[in-house]
Amino acid sequence: MIYARTLLCVFVLISAASAHADPWQDAVDIYSKGDYPQAIALFEQLAEEGNAKAQFRLGAIYYKGEVVPKDNSRAARWFEMAAEQGVADAQLSIAIMYANGYGVPLDNVYAYMWYNLAVAFEEQNDSTSFASYLRKELAREMTPSQIAEAQKLSREWLEKFHEQKE
């Protein structure tokens, strides 16, 4: 009987430890419970450590001004960090930021580059996607040389990204 209780205690301790082994999920849970300062502090810690999901989430929080003052510069910083890690939603978000000059200088070449990458990184890689649509709309405002430059930047970015992954 003592052996069974010991095993049960060990199982409960292991289960409790594994339940808290995911700091990302802890931050999401804390946020959903309304403890925004603590959740944002956890998201920021994770983001600074390179967690792309946390970087994207912070970008969205600052862009929307959900529970913090709206700050497009901070949003763009976090979106770009997540985009650099290949997060398609972050690539789309930073493209929109560049296309509109939200928190970054207005730059159609960079916007087009990020739209290209968002299309390339989308799970479905659907040419009818929102990123693809916005890229087509932006292209109407660009010169052929600007589009060529954006395509070149996209290729260079992809080469660098794939080299880092190897």
Secondary structure, DSSP 4 states (H G I P E B T S, - for coil): -HHHHHHHHHHHHHHHHHHTS-HHHHHHHHHHTT-HHHHHHHHHHHHHTT-HHHHHHHHHHHHHTSSS---HHHHHHHHHHHHHTT-HHHHHHHHHHHHHTSSS---HHHHHHHHHHHHHHSSS--TTSHHHHHHHHHHTTS-HHHHHHHHHHHHHHHHHHHHHH-
